[in-house]
Amino acid sequence: MNDTIVAISTTMGVGAISIVRLSGKEAISIVNKSFKGKNLEEVSTHTINYGHIYDENELIDEVLVSVMKGPRSFTAEDIVEINCHGGIITTNRIL
């Protein structure tokens, strides 16, 4: 299967932090389009990167993004985890 998948990896509801996880060959490039910080396609594997997620020009949240390049990941594919502020609205906007 060559699909890139995305899901919320934490419980929906009240919490300090939520995680949105992407897995697949396009995971890094997809997040890189809305992430303002380091170029995620150029960072080393297994790193955490500080920045912001935008929708067009609108700031969504201040985030930490983990990049784990395959085959050294849970799925043997590229994985990106977006650690954002918790809550339903912010998490769904990032998703």
N, C-alpha and C positions, 0 to 999 in steps of 0.2 A: 504494500500500500504506500502511495506517495503523498497522501493528504497531510496537510498541516492542521493540527487540531488545537483548540483553545477551550479552556474551562476555568471556572472559578474553583480554586483548590482549598478554600477555607469555608467555614460555615457562614451562610448568609445571616446577617443580623447585626447586633451590636457587638463591636469588638474594636480594638485599637488598630489592628492591621489586617488587611486582606491580601490574598495572593491570587494573581491571575497567571496561569501557566500555559505556554504554547509549546508544542512539540512537533517537529517535522522539518523538512529541508528549507522551508521558507520562514521559519519562526523568527530568526534574527532580522531578516530584511523587513518583515511585517512590523515588528516593534520599532525598528530603526526609523521608520517613516514618521512616527508620531513622538519619538523620544528626542528630547533636546538635552544634550550632554555629550559624552564621547560617542564617536561613531562605533556602534556595536559590532559592525562587521570587521572592525580592526582590533578589537580588544582581545586579550588572551582568554583562553577557556578557563572556566571555574573562577570568574571574577565577579565582583559586585560593583555596580556603577551607579553613581548618583546623578540625578537629573530630574526632568519634568516631562510629563505626558501632555500633549496638546491635541486638540481636535481642531484642525485648521490652525487658526491663530488664537484659539481660546484655551487658556490653561485649565487642565483638568485636575492635576495633582502633582505634588512633589513625591518622587518615588526612588526606590532602589531597585535596580534591574540586575538579576543574576543571569550570566551567560554560561551555559555548559555545552560545549561542542561535542557532537558525536564522534567516535563511538563511545567516548568515556562519559556516558550519562545513563539515567535510569532506563531510557528507551532505546539506547544506542543511536538516537537521532539528536539533532540540535534541540536544546531546550532553553527557553527563556522564561524566567519567573519575574513578574512585576509585583513588587511589594509596595502596596499603596496604603493610604489611610483607610481604616475600616468603615463600614457602613454600606448600605445597599445602593445608594445613588452613585457614589464615586466608583465603587467596584463595577457596577453595571455600565457606567459610561466608559470605563477603560475596556471592559469586555467588548 
